[in-house]
């Protein structure tokens, strides 16, 4: 995020806040996870592939008996997802879409085998999503964005670790998307997160926090 807490500006073109060195660090984190989750808004706006980029890391995963790619996960309330998005068309690992009861049936027909659509209840709840992922063997889930999903997970108190990279500039536009939105966060001033690590990545600063039960 920028120094003032934004993850993009308000222009149509995606603003790159990170650097090649940090992208490689993120790739390393991905390689240590079982699944990666983004919101449907991120799928629409960024069209991400969500793959591990390094051939060496992919080979290391296979050598450990793991799939070369992460299981890809998204959450949608409206069902507005393009079957041609790279989320669905790249990688060999499973693609999971969690949707509320009223959306799941029609979305499954529209995605037509490109992903497994799971009915996550009415309304969709994170507890249903996380229980289902755990039953599928997901032990470490990387939640990569965007701001709505960050807010959802953080306000629900289900985050163990937060890796926050701060870019050395300001956005200053209140119409731009922020790292998190409004809500009631368990990590309040009287229950702060624990700062576990500070790392310099060129002009970027990585702050790694432990939150909730992970603080102990």
C-alpha positions in Angstrom: 0.0 0.0 0.0 1.0 3.7 -0.3 2.1 5.5 2.8 -1.4 6.9 3.2 -3.0 3.4 2.9 -4.1 3.1 -0.7 -3.6 0.0 -2.9 -4.3 1.8 -6.3 -5.2 5.2 -7.7 -8.5 6.1 -9.3 -7.3 5.9 -12.9 -8.3 3.0 -15.2 -4.8 1.7 -15.5 -3.5 -0.5 -12.7 -0.9 1.3 -10.4 2.1 -0.8 -9.6 3.1 0.0 -6.0 5.6 -2.9 -5.7 9.0 -3.7 -7.2 10.5 -6.8 -9.0 12.2 -7.8 -5.8 9.0 -7.7 -3.8 7.1 -9.6 -6.6 9.7 -12.3 -6.2 9.2 -12.3 -2.4 5.5 -12.7 -2.9 6.2 -15.6 -5.3 8.2 -17.2 -2.6 5.4 -16.8 -0.1 2.9 -18.3 -2.6 5.2 -21.3 -3.0 4.8 -22.1 0.7 1.0 -22.0 0.7 -1.7 -24.5 -0.2 -4.2 -22.1 -1.8 -4.5 -18.4 -2.8 -7.7 -16.4 -2.5 -8.8 -13.1 -4.1 -12.2 -11.5 -4.4 -14.3 -11.5 -7.5 -13.6 -7.8 -7.9 -9.9 -8.5 -8.2 -10.6 -11.2 -10.8 -12.6 -8.7 -12.8 -10.2 -5.7 -12.4 -6.8 -7.3 -12.6 -7.4 -10.6 -14.4 -4.6 -12.3 -12.4 -3.2 -15.7 -13.1 -2.3 -16.4 -9.5 0.4 -18.9 -10.4 3.9 -19.5 -8.9 6.2 -17.8 -11.4 9.6 -19.3 -10.5 10.3 -22.7 -12.3 12.6 -23.6 -9.5 9.9 -23.1 -6.9 7.4 -25.1 -8.9 9.9 -27.9 -9.2 10.6 -27.9 -5.5 6.9 -28.1 -4.8 6.5 -31.1 -7.1 9.6 -32.7 -5.4 7.8 -32.4 -2.1 4.7 -34.2 -3.5 2.7 -31.0 -3.9 1.0 -29.6 -7.1 3.1 -27.1 -9.0 0.3 -24.6 -8.8 -1.8 -23.4 -5.9 -5.4 -24.1 -5.5 -7.1 -20.9 -6.6 -10.1 -19.6 -4.6 -12.5 -16.7 -5.1 -15.6 -15.4 -3.4 -18.5 -13.9 -5.2 -21.9 -12.6 -4.1 -23.2 -11.5 -7.5 -21.8 -14.3 -9.6 -20.4 -11.8 -12.1 -17.4 -13.7 -13.3 -16.0 -14.2 -16.8 -15.4 -17.9 -17.7 -12.5 -16.6 -19.9 -10.7 -14.9 -17.1 -7.1 -16.1 -16.5 -8.1 -17.2 -13.0 -10.0 -20.1 -14.7 -7.9 -20.7 -17.8 -4.4 -20.9 -16.4 -2.8 -23.5 -14.2 -3.7 -27.1 -13.5 -4.6 -26.9 -9.9 -8.3 -26.8 -8.8 -10.3 -23.5 -9.1 -12.9 -23.0 -6.3 -15.6 -20.4 -6.4 -17.7 -19.8 -3.2 -21.0 -18.2 -3.8 -24.3 -17.7 -1.8 -27.1 -20.2 -2.3 -29.1 -18.0 -4.7 -26.1 -17.5 -7.0 -24.3 -20.9 -6.9 -26.5 -22.9 -9.3 -26.6 -20.5 -12.2 -22.9 -19.7 -11.8 -21.9 -23.4 -11.9 -23.8 -23.7 -15.2 -22.1 -20.6 -16.6 -18.6 -21.6 -15.7 -19.3 -25.0 -17.3 -16.6 -27.1 -15.6 -13.9 -24.4 -15.5 -14.2 -24.3 -11.7 -16.0 -26.0 -8.9 -18.7 -23.7 -7.5 -19.5 -24.3 -3.8 -22.7 -23.2 -2.2 -21.4 -21.2 0.9 -24.8 -20.6 2.4 -27.3 -17.7 2.5 -25.7 -15.4 3.3 -22.2 -16.5 2.3 -20.0 -16.9 5.4 -16.3 -17.2 5.9 -16.7 -19.9 8.4 -18.4 -22.1 5.7 -15.6 -21.2 3.3 -12.8 -22.0 5.7 -14.3 -25.2 6.9 -14.6 -26.4 3.4 -11.1 -25.5 2.5 -9.7 -27.2 5.6 -11.7 -30.4 4.6 -9.9 -30.2 1.2 -6.5 -30.2 2.9 -5.8 -26.4 2.8 -3.7 -25.6 5.8 -2.1 -22.3 4.7 -4.3 -19.9 2.8 -2.8 -16.8 1.2 -5.4 -14.0 1.0 -4.1 -11.5 -1.6 -6.9 -9.0 -2.0 -8.5 -6.7 -2.7 -9.6 -4.3 0.0 -13.1 -5.7 0.4 -11.7 -9.2 1.0 -9.0 -7.9 3.3 -11.7 -6.1 5.4 -13.8 -9.2 5.4 -11.1 -11.5 6.8 -9.6 -9.0 9.2 -13.0 -8.0 10.8 -13.9 -11.6 11.1 -10.8 -12.2 13.2 -9.6 -15.2 11.1 -6.2 -13.8 10.1 -3.0 -15.2 11.6 -0.4 -13.1 9.9 -0.4 -9.8 8.0 2.4 -9.0 5.5 2.1 -5.3 4.7 4.5 -3.7 2.2 4.6 0.1 2.3 5.5 2.0 -0.9 7.4 5.4 -0.6 4.8 7.7 -1.9 1.3 9.1 -1.3 -1.9 8.7 -3.4 -4.0 11.4 -1.7 -7.2 10.6 -3.6 -10.2 9.7 -1.4 -11.9 8.0 -4.3 -9.0 5.5 -4.7 -9.3 2.0 -3.2 -7.8 1.6 0.3 -6.1 -1.4 1.8 -9.1 -2.0 4.1 -12.5 -0.4 4.4 -14.5 0.5 7.5 -15.5 -2.1 10.1 -15.0 -3.4 13.6 -11.5 -4.9 13.8 -10.4 -7.3 16.6 -7.0 -5.7 16.3 -8.1 -2.6 18.2 -5.7 -0.3 20.1 -6.3 -2.3 23.3 -5.4 -5.5 21.4 -2.7 -4.6 19.0 -1.0 -7.0 16.6 2.6 -8.0 17.3 5.3 -6.6 15.0 7.4 -9.7 14.1 9.6 -8.4 11.4 10.7 -5.3 9.5 12.5 -5.8 6.2 13.8 -3.3 3.7 13.2 -4.2 0.1 14.9 -1.3 -1.8 12.7 1.7 -1.1 9.8 -0.5 0.2 9.3 -1.6 3.8 7.8 -5.0 4.7 6.1 -5.1 8.0 5.1 -8.6 9.2 2.5 -8.7 12.0 1.1 -11.6 13.9 -2.5 -11.2 14.9 -4.9 -13.0 17.1 -3.9 -16.4 18.4 -0.7 -16.2 16.3 0.7 -13.5 18.6 1.4 -16.1 21.4 
